[in-house]
Amino acid sequence: MSRHSPQVRLLALFLLGSVSMPALAQTSAQETDAPASPVASITAASIATTSTEHTSATPGGSDGDIVVTAQRRAQSILTVPIAISAVSGEGLTTKGITNSAQLATAVPNLQISSTFGNTQPNFSLRGVSVANEYNSNQVSPIGVYQDDVYLASRSSHGMGLYDLERVEVLRGPQGTLFGRNTTGGAINFITKQPTLHGDNGYIQGGYGNYDTWTAQAGLETTMVDDQLGFRIAGNYARGDGVFGNVYPGGRRMGSKNTLQGRASLRIRPGGGPLDIRLQVYGGYDRGTQGPMFGLLPYRQGLGFFQFNENRAGFNRTYVYGTTANISYEISPELKFTSITNTATGNQHLTQAADGSPLDVLDIDWRSRFHQTSEEARFNYSGDSLKVVAGGFYGYDRVVTNNTFYIGDALGYGVDGGFFQHFRQERRSYALFGQADYNLTSQLVLTAGLRYTWDRSRYRDGYANLFMGSVSTGIVQPVASTVPCDTPPGTCAYDPAARYNLSGRNNALTGRAALSYTFDSGLLIYASYNRGYRSGAFNGGGYTSSAGINYIKPERVNAYEVGAKGRFLDNKLTLSAAGFYYDYINQQAQDTRPGPVSFLVNAPKSESYGGEIEATLRLIPTLTFNGAVGYLHTKYKDLTLQNTNLDGNELPFAPKLTLQGGFDWRVARIADGDITLSPTVAYYSHQFFSPFNSINAVGSPQVNSELQQGKYAKINGTLSWTHENVTLRVWANNITNRKTLAAGLDLRGAGLGYNTVMPAEPRTYGGSVRLSF
């Protein structure tokens, strides 16, 4: 597709610095008249906290600090030397963020892409991402957590956001205290928990364009003060597709149909040292697939948000699980915490991947997953020494059955395709520890290590070339392709043949940092982090077993310096961080003649840049917030499809990202406050493929189609609040910018076209919220 025209430049008014310090934190007594600012984003550091402190820590310190638990200990975000952004639950609403796939509008140097709409988002932080590898058996290089529980399956990452205390986004490798596979960072969704004090709740309903209905509710009750409490919450959204379909009788695309629920029970017997939190959660998403631009002749006469698709598919996912978080305060200095989780889910995506009324490529993706994890740790907090140490065990299994229907696959007028099955199991064991030692009253040394053992198995793998079409669903296998290490159709069909493979690797990762706090409160720091993502099997190997291998793990050596503090009589909060990454063995896909898809390592790449974030409370009723992220990425050693790509940019890594906005209490009407909260997000040019604009030697590729030019999008909310009632109107992508979210090379795979996925058009609506 052609590149789109550049967006209107950001107003200088919006570029005052950083993501705001918000509604997550309480303000100090002299600032209570100021509007709550929706996003907190400060660099932070030697956190080592127990999950049991989430609730008590959330309101903030006595001077209005935001308190985070990103490193397993409750700390002010201003005192921790790691780059971290924290967005409150109210801040998510103010910024129009209702799904994890929309977080990029609030966090600098974060990109989110997906070939499946909001399902299975791919997170990219500071250039670290899945590159062009989209198979559901792979783990994200950005660790995703809910209440400190690692979520192994990427199909569980596209969650609707509701009843959250906050979201914490840590930029940079988290190779010490966090679970598995965090070469790029960590995102922790922290839910509201029973406080054991009083009763409270809310109910909210809304309506938007495309006939979209939404509802949320949360209810908390305390049965025995300081001993027994219960909280239940739910989320519902349903609406027509935001993308039109001109095919007669064709379904609209990008529709919503979501239902989620969560129940939490907290028990503190006698108000004593034992604190038990039990949580049950579940939900489903049954929307229609996101659209794809495919065969160009069928784009004629259509608007950007219109499609001519005869077989628009469904995105169907569900997940349910339980978590037990148990802590015991052995003494005022020592606490023990155990977090146990089990979860099960399913992903079934039917995807028309040709963007046309023809049956050129239709895919039926099916995966079932299960995970179990246990983390046990001790927290020690002394006058000069603070330590967190423990162990982690994680198990996950995914069973995949994919069917690829390809028109004319076996010859002109002879439809066919490939069927693929495999089972993947992974086990991860780790021991970890981190200590913060006060060398002086102002100088702190942080040191941590983590040793990980990863064991993986690829079992019961088989695939075949078949004759048949998507219209009938009746297929006849004609040849085995797995196991078979020669081109498709050259091995006789053997229904009993199976392909098995095992992989293992160990890793030592860690962190070292020095931080110094001046008498003024200004914090400066320098750190080194070692990140790691385990080796992986090629889930895309179905045309030949030659492509099914176990490749080396990713590693990142990250160097960072930063500073943060308050200025102008605490009116200005400012943070800055600069970094350099030595990125080794990024995992990427390489499609070779056959066609055979190989999972390979990009031997060396680098990324460097930084972020500046600030909040300025100009007057008690007006707060500006903004962030600037700069990123330079480069492959130093990469060859795909026999083509040298040295010097290319990493995909999903725009050089410049800007976010800004303000919260302005405009007036007081009918005893209620009117608050205006517009936001704007700008992204410079980015590529969707490691090839950038280079075409593979001897291939029909046109990789210049797989990119997005610079653009800006504006969101906004206007609310009226009177006591316990809030009326809100909102709009996202107000100027209806036409942008692309992701893209795939299908020309090189022999299908004669590339496919790119558009982002959503303008959406708007209103809601009513009653709190009690």
N, C-alpha and C positions, 0 to 999 in steps of 0.2 A: 504494500500500500504506500501511497505517497505520504511524505511527512506533512504534518499540519502546520498552519501558520502560527507564529509565536503569540503568546498570551500578552495581555496588557501588563505592564510592569507594576510591581508592588508600590504602593504609596509609602513614602518615607516615614509617614506617621506610624506605620505598622512595624517598622524595622528597628525598634528601640532595644532589642536584645534577646529576650529569652522566653521560654515557656513559663507560664505564670505559676505563682505560689498560691494554691487555691483553697477552694472550698474544702479540700482535704484537711487543711490545718485550721485551728482556731486562731483568731487574731488576738493580739494583746488588748488590754483593756482600753488603751487610748485609741485603738483602731477599729472598734466595733461598729462604727458607722460606715465603714468601707464595704463595698460589694465584695463578695467572695470571688476570688480569681480562680479559674477552673483548672489550671495545670501547674504542677510544681515540677521544676526541672533544675536540679543542681547536681554537680559532681559530688560523689560520695564514696566511702571507703572501707574501713576495717569492720564492717558490720558482721555480727555473729550472733544471731538472735534465735530464740525459740518461737515457734508459731503461736504459742499460747499468749504471746505478748501483742499480737496483732490488734486486738480490740482495745486494750488499755492504751496502746501507744498511738493509735490513729489520730485522736483529736489534736495532738501536737503538744509541744512544750509550753512552758509558762510564758515564753516570749514570742509565741506564734510560729515556732519552727515546725516544719513538717517532719514527722517521725516515720522512718522507713524500717523495714526488717529484711532488707535485701540480702544481708549476709548473716542471717540467723541470730541477730541481736537488735533490740530496739535502739535506734540512734537517730539523732537529728540529722536530716539530710545535709545540713551545712557542715557536719563534722566528719564526713566519711569520704576519703579520697578515691572514689571511683566515679566514672561518668554515669549518672543515673537520672532518669526522668520518672516522676511520679504523677499520675493523673487520677484525681478523685472520681468517685462515682458521679457526683454532680458535674464535675468537669467534663466527663464523657458526654453527658446530656447537653451541656452548653455548647460543646464543639460538634454536636451532631454525630457522635460516634456511637453506633448501636451494635457493631459487629467488630470482632478482632481484626478483620481485614481492612478496617478503616483507621487503624492506629497511626499510620504514617503521617496523618495531618497534625499530629500532636508531638512527634518525636523527631529531632533532627537526625539526619543521616540514616533514617529507617525507610526502607522501601518494602512494599508488599505487592506481590503479583500472584496470579493464579490462572491456570487454564480451565478452571472449573467454577468461575464466579467466586462467591464467598466461601465455597467449599474448598478445603485443603489449601489455605493460603501459604505462600512461600515467603518467609521473612528474610530480608537482607539488611544487615547492619554494618555500616562502614565498609561495604563491598563484599562482605562474607555472606555467601548464599549457596543455594543448590545449583546455581548456574543454569544449565539447560537440562537438568535431570529432574523429572517430575513424577517418577514412579512412587506408588503409595507405600512400598516396602522400605523406602529410605527414611532416615530420621532427619530432622531439621538441624542445621548447624547452629541455629538459635534455639536454645532450650526453652520450651514452653511449659509452664507450671500453673497449677491451680492450688492455692493454699499450700505451697511448697511441695506439691506432688508433681513429679515429672510425668508429662503426657507423651508417651512414646509414639503414638500414631498421629501422623500429620492430618488424617481425616477428622481428628477430634479438635483441631486447632481453629476451625472456622466457627467459633461459638458466638451466639448472641450474648451480649453483655447486659447483665441485670443484677440488681441488688449487690453491687460491689462496693467495698470500702475504698479500694484504689487499684490501680495497675502500676507496677514498677517495671521499668525497662532499663536493664543494665547493659551498657555498651562496652564491648571488649570481652575477651575470653574469660570465662568463669571456671577455671580449672582446679579450684580448691574446694569450695564449700557447696557448690551446686552439683546436681546429679550428673547425667550423662550428656556427652556430645554438645558441648557449649564452646565451640571455637569462636563464635561471633558475638555471643551475649546471652542474655536470659530475659524472658518476659514472664512475670509472675502476676496472675490474676488473684487478688485477695478478696474473698467474699465477706459479707457482713456476718458476724457471729453473735450469739447471745451474749449480752453484757452482764447478765445476772442482776440487773437493777431496773425495775420498772417495766412497763409495757409500752410498746410503740409500734407503729406500722404506717403503711401508706397504700393507696390504690391509685392507679393511673390508667387513663384510657386516651387513645388518640386516633386521628384519622388523617390520611394524606392522599395525595394524588395517586393515580393508578389503583383507586379503590382499595387503599391499604389501611387495614385496621390493626391497631396495636393495643396491648394491655400488659400491665405489670402490677405486681402486688407483693408486699412483704409484711409479715406480721410477727412480732416478737412478744413473748409473754414470759414473765418470771414467776415461777411457781413458789420458790423459796428464795428469798433475797440472799444473794451472794453464794447460793448453793445449787440451784436448779433452774435452768432456763431453756426455752425452745424458740426456734425461729424457722419460719417457712416462707418461701418466696417462689414466684412463678413468672414466666414471660411468654407472651403469645404475639405472633405477627402473621398476618395473612394479607396478600395483595396480588393484583394482577401483575403480569410481567411488565417491566419498564421498557422492554424492547418490542416493537411491533413486528408482526409477521404477516406478510401479504399473501402467503400461500393459502388458497381456499381451505378453510377449516383448520388451518395450522394454529398451534398453540403459541401464545405470546411467550417470550423468553425472559428469564431473569425474574420469575415470580417468587413470592415468599409464602412459606407455609411452615411455621416454626412453633413448637411448644416445648417449653423447658420447665423443670421444677427442681427444687432443692429444699431439704429439711435438715436442720441442725439441732442437736441436743447437747447441752453442756451441763456437766455435773462436777461440782466441787464439794465433796462430802464434808459437812461441818464447816465449810468455808476454809478448809485447811490447805495443805501443800499439794494435794493431788488434784489435778485438773484434767477432766476427760471431755473430749469433744468428738462427737460422732456425727457423721454427715452421710446422707444418702442423696444422690442426684441422678437425673436422667433427662432425656429429651430427644426430639427428632427434628429433622429438617427435610421437607418434601417439596422443595421448589422446582421450577423448571430450569434447564441448563442455561448457562450464559451463552450468548451468541458468538459466532466466529465469522470473520470475513474470509471467504475462501475463493471459489471460482469467480473470476472477475466478470464474465458475461452476465452473471445473475445479480450483479450489483447495479446494472443499468436502471436508471430512473428511480432509485431508492434513496431515501434520506439516510444520514449517518446512523441513526438509531433504528432503522428498518431492515428487515431481512426477508428472504424468500426461501424458507426452509420447510421441507415436507415432513421432516421427522424430528422435530424439536424434542429433545429428551428430558429426563428428570434427573435431578440431583437428590438422592435419598440417602440420608445418613441418620443413624441413631447411636446413642451411647448411654450407658447407665453404670453407676459404680458406687462404692462406699469408701469412706475414709475414716480412720480412727486416729486421732491425735491425742496422745496421753503424755502429760508432763508431771514431774514430781520434784518439788523444791526440797532437795536434801538438806540444804542449809541456806542462809541468806546469800552465800557466794556461789553455791553449786546447784545446778538444775539438770535433770535428765529429761529427755524428750524422745518419744517414739512416734513415728508417723507410718501407718500401714494403709495401703490402698489396693483395691482390686477394681478393675473396670473392664467392660466388654462393649463392643460396638460393631457396627456394620456399615459398609459404604457400597451403594449400588448406584452407579451413574450410567445413564444411557445418553450418549453424546453423538450428535450429528456433527462431523468435523469437516464438512465440505462447504457449508454456507450456501447451499443450493437446493433446488427441488429434486436433484438426482441422488441416487444411492451410490456415491463415490466412496465415501468412508464413513461408516457408522460403527461406534465402539460401545461395547457393553462391559463396563468396569465393575467387578465385584470383589470385595475384600471383607473378610471378617477378622477382627482383631481382639486380643485379650492381653491384659497386662496385670502384673502384680509387683508391688514394690514395698520395701521396708527401709526406713532410715532411722537409726538410733544414734543419739549424740548427747554429749555432756557439755554444758556451758559453765565456765568458771569466770567470775568477775571479782577481781581483787583491786586494791588501790592502784597498783602500777602494772598489773598483768591481767589480761583478759584472754581466755582460751576457749575455743570450740573444737571438739574432736569427736569422731564417731566413725560409723560404717554405713554402707549403702548396699542394698541388693535390689536388682531390677530384672524382671523377666517379661518378655513380650513375645507374642506369636501373631503372625498374620497369615491367613490362608487366602490365596488369590485365584480367581477364575475369570479371565478376561477373554472376550471374543471380539475379533477385529473383522468386520464385514467390509470387503473391498470389491467394488464393482469391476467387472472384467478382469478379476485377479488371475484367472486361468486361461484367459484368451478373450477375444472380442465376443461379447454376448454370453460369456460363461463366468458367472459370479462365483466368488469364493472368499477365502480369508484364512485367518489363523485363530486357533483356540490355544489358550495358555493356562497352565495350572502349576502352582508350587506352594509349598509351606515353608515359611521362614521362622526360625526361633532364635532369640538372642537372650543371653544372660550376661549381666554385668555385676561385678563385685568391686567394691572400693573401700579403702581406708583413707581418712582425711583428718587434717588438723591445721589450725591456724591460730597464731598468737599475736596479740598487740602488746608491746612492752614500751612503757614510758621511759625513754632514756633520760629525759628531763621533764619538767612540768609542761613543756611546750613541744618537745620533739618525740615522735612516736615511731617505733620500728614495727612493721608488720611482716610476718613471715609465715608461709603456709605451704603444705605439700599434700598431694593426693596421689595414691597409687591405685590404678584401675586394671582389672582383668576382664577382658571382653571375650566371650565365646559365642559363635554364631553357627547355625546349621541351615543349609538349603536342602530341603527334602521333598521327595515325591514329585520332582519336577518333570513335566512332560508338556509337549506342544505338538500340534499337527496342522498341516495344510488341509483345508477342506473345500468341498464344492457345496455351494448353497448361497442363499441370499437373506438379507435382513427382513425382507417383506414376508417370507414364509417362516423364518426361524428354523427351517429344516436343513441340516447340514450332513454331509457324507465325507468323513475323513478319507484322504487319498494318499497322504504321505506323512511320516513322522518328521518333525523338524527339531525336536528335543526328545531324547538325545539323538543328535545328528550334527556333525561338525562340517558338513558340506552344504552347498546352496539348497534352498527349499525345493522339494520335489525330487531330490536325488536319493532319498532313503525310503525304503518301503515302510508302509504303515505298520507299526507294532504297538498294539494297545497295551501291552504289558511292560514296555520299556520305561525306565525311570532314570532320572538324573539326580545325583546327590553330591553335595559338596559341603565342606566344613571350613571355617576360618577362625582364627584367633589372633589376638594381639594384646599386649600389655603396654601401659603408659605411665610415666611419672610426669605429673604436671604440678604447677604451683604458682605462688605469688610472693613477691617481695616489694615492699614500699617503705618510703620515708615520708612523713608528713610533719609540718611545722605550723603551729598556730601562733600568730602574733597577738600582742596585747589587745589590738583593735578587734580581734576575732577573725581576721583574714587567715584563711588556710591555704597553704601551698603544698604540693606533693609531687613525688616522682615514683613511678612504679614499673615493674616488669611482671608480665603474666605469660604463662605458657598454656595454650589451649589445645584441645584434642577432640577429634571426632573419629569414632572407631571405623575400621574397615567395613566394606559393604559388598553385597552381592548385586549383580546387575538384574534388577527386576524387569528390564526391558528386553531381555534376551528370549525371544520366542521364535525367531526365524532360523536360528541355529544355536546349538549348544556351544559353539566356538566363542560366543560372546558372553557366556555365563562364567564369570570369574569372581574372585574375591580380591579386592584391590586394597592398597595400603591406606592406613588412616590419614586423615588431615591433621596438620599441626600448624599452630600460629604462635610466633614469638611476638609479643605485643609490648611496646614501650610507650609510656604515657606520662605527661606532665600536666598539671592543672592547678587552678586557683579558684577560690570562691569566697564570698563574704558579703557584708552589708555596708552600704555607704549612704551618704546624704541623710543622716539621722534615721537610718533604717528604712528610708523610703525606697531605696534602690537595692535589689538583690541581684548579684552578678556572679556568673560562673563561666569558666573557660577551661577547655581541655584540648591538648594537642597530642597526636599519636602517630606511631609508625608501626606497621605490621609487616613482618616477614612471614608470608603465607606459603606453606609447603604442601604439595599434593592435594590441591582442591579436587574434589570429585566431579567429573563431567562426563557427558555422553559423547561418543564418537561413532557416527554411522558410516559404515564402510560398504563397498560394493558387495552385493549378495541378495538383499540388503541385510547386514548384520550390525546390530547396535552393541557397541562395547562400552562398558563403564571403565573410564581411565582416570589417571591422576595427571593434573596439570602440575609439573614438577615445581615451578617457582613462580610466584607473583608477589606483588607488593601493593600496599595501600597506606596512604598517609593523609593527614588532614586535621580537622579539629571542629569544635563547636563553641559557640558563645551563646549564652542564654541569660536572660535578664527579666526582671519584673520591676516596674516603676509605679509606685502608688503616688500619682501626681497630686491628687487631692483626695479627701476621704471618700468621695463618690466616684472616682475615676482611676482605674488601674490599667496600665498598658503592659503587654507582655509580648515577647518575641524570641526567636531563636534563629541562628545562622549556622548552617553546617557546610563545611568545605571538604571535598573528597577527591583525591587523585589516586587512580588505580591503574595497574599495568601488569599484563602477563609478561614475565621475563623469560619463560621457557614453556612453550605450548605448541604442539602440532596436532591438528585434528584433520582427518581425511586427507592425509599426506600434504597438508597445507600449513606452512609456518605462520603462526599467529603471534609471534613475539612482538611486544609493543602495543597490542590491542588492550582496550579497556575491559575491565570485568563487567559482566552484565548487571543490570539493575543497580547502577552506581553513578547517579548524576553528580556532576562536580559541585553543584550548588543547590542547597535546599534552604528555603526561608519559610518561617511561620511567624505570624503576628496577629495581634488583635487587641481588643480592649473590652473591659467590663465597665459600663457606665450606668449608674443609677440616674436616669434622666429626670424623673419627676415622681411626685407622690400624688396618686389619684384615688379617690374613694378609700382613703386609709390604706392604700396598697402601694408598693414600690414598683415602678416601671424600670426595668433593666434591659439595656441593649448590649448584646455580646456578638459582634461580628468577628470572623476570623478569615485569614487568607493564607494559603499555602502555595509556594512557588517551587517548581522543580526544573532544573536545567535539562539539557538533552541527555538521553540514556539509550543504551542498546539492550536488546532482549537476548542476545546470543554472544558467545565468546568470539564468533566470527566477525562481529561488528558489521562492517559493510563489505568485507572480503568474501568472495565466492570460492568454494573449494575447487581445486584444480580438476578440470575435466567433468565437472558436474553442472546441472542446470540451475544451480542455486541463484537466487536473487536476494541476498541477505540484507540489502539496503531497505527492504520492506520491513525488517524486524527491528524497528527503533521508534522512539517517540521524541519529538522535539520539545523545546522548553514550553512550559505552560504554567498558569496560575489558576487556582480555583478558590472561590469565595463561598463561605458558609455563614449563617447567622441565625441568632435566636433573639426574640423579643418576649419578655415575660412580665407578668404582673403577679405579685405575691402579696397576699393579705392573710396574716396569721398562718393558718394551716392550709390555705388554698393557693395553688399556683396555676395560672393560665399561661400557656406558652405557644407561640407560633414559631416555626422554624423553616429554614430552606437550606438545602445543600446544592452545591454547584449552581449558584444563582445565575451565572451568566451562560449556563448550558454549554460549557466547553466540551468540545469533541476530542477525546483523547483515547489512546490505546493503553491497555493494562498489561499485556503480555503478547508473546508471539512464538510460533514454532516453525522450524524449517521442515516442510513436507515436500519441497521440490527435490531436495537431496535424497529423500526416501523413495523417490520415483513416482510420486503422485501428481507432479506437474503444477503444484501451486503451494504457496505459503499460507498459513492461517494466522491471523492476529485477532485479539479479543478486545472489544471496546469497553471502556469504563462507563459507569451509569450516567444517564442524563440528569437534568435538574429534577429534584424531588422536593416536595414541600408539604407542610401539614400543620396540625395543631394538636395540643393535648391538654388535659385537665388532670391535676394531681391533688389528692386530698391526703394530708398527713394527720396522724393522730397519735 
